[in-house]
Amino acid sequence: MINKDFGFGTQIRKSPYFDSTVKWGATGFSVYNHMYIPRDFGNPEKNFWNLIEKAILCDVAVERQVEITGADAYEFIQILTPRDLSKLAIGQCKYVLITNNDGGILNDPVLLRLAENHFWLSLADSDILLWAQGVAINSGLDVKITEPDVSPLQLQGPISQEIMVKLFGEEIRNLKYYWLKECSLDGIPLIVSRTGWSSELGYEIYLRDSSRGNELYEKIMDAGNEHGIQPGHTSTIRRIEGGMLSYHADADINTNPFELGFDRLVNLDTDTKFIGKDALKKIKHNGIKRKQVGLIIDCNPLVGPNTTFWPVQINGKTIGKVTSAVYSPRLKKNIALAMVEITYSEIGSVLEVKTDNKNFLSQIVKIPFYDPKKNITKA
């Protein structure tokens, strides 16, 4: 019998899928956006193989939505992000950055445009609802900013489309990468998008009525049964293979977009006065002092991901830190994302990584580590 009372009190919210995830084997949870998120369905390596060979269903209700509506909603969204949104169509999604006045990254959400002046920011782990409401106060713009009753699931993996066809019909095959559509499943109101935090073919299913969470979870598991669907959690192995960021680990308020190679997400050639524009102009003009790189660490297979930032050194001098590291059973290598001084960031450079008790040689390599052109997700 699994104890459903995790002891954090009512200030940590349970997702609409909580009971179903426990029923299907979730035994470990962490906290993300003030909510429980399932982190343990057994062996994380098995979860990885389930993802890349079949499909997994992940409770990501912690990806809270900031809903922005009103006559000036589009203008307001463009103030929040340095990414050019002039070609963002209704029904389209975009990966964006939210920056502060110093050019630091506050969040890296997916932006969904549901209507002319109706947007969702699907958040990583930080309180952007409060930031957006604060920005709006003195903006002079006609906007309403709330957290709607919306809770996403991620259905990810190579057979995810066949499961979606069973649920929604053949037309779902026409949904393009980073586009969305409004759907209903047995009267359950949904938004479905071709997005996900896995670097695999997949979908996010946004529930718009939290009272039907467990019902929706069970319907998807039932539809995927013949295809070998498994309950799961977001895969650290696969997301590092794909070079995908985890906010608070690989990026934070002190990280700017250029350090991450996200120049394409920053449009400085515009009249829009987005937050952080002047700072980002200065950073681009002066050049960055550090850069995110990929590392192969030469040691025995890591047991789980790192839980602290490991120093990266050269000749005993600390020149950066490993932000995310894990053993990839597919690549049979220890792979890592690291932030290092720009002087030492060349591909092929040999550095040392200092783990909790030992130093190991590592080499800088190109990222992503696997499927660098993202052909899998775009298929």
Secondary structure, DSSP 8 states (H G I E B T S, - for coil): ------SS-TTSB--TTHHHHHHTT--EEEEETTEEEEEESS-HHHHHHHHHHS-EEEE-TTS-EEEEESTTHHHHHHHH-SS--TT--TTBEEE--EE-TTS-EEE--EEEEEETTEEEEE--SS-HHHHHHHHHHTT----EEE--S-EEEEEESTTHHHHHHHHH-GGGGG--TTBEEEEEETTEEEEEES--SSSSSEEEEEES-GGGHHHHHHHHHHHHGGGT-EEE---HHHHHHTT---BTTTB-TT--GGGGT-GGG---SSS---TTHHHHHHHHHH--SEEEEEEEE-SS--SS--SS-EEEEETTEEEEEEEEEEEETTTTEEEEEEEEEGGG-STT-EEEEE-SS-EEEEEEE-SSSS-TT-HHHH-
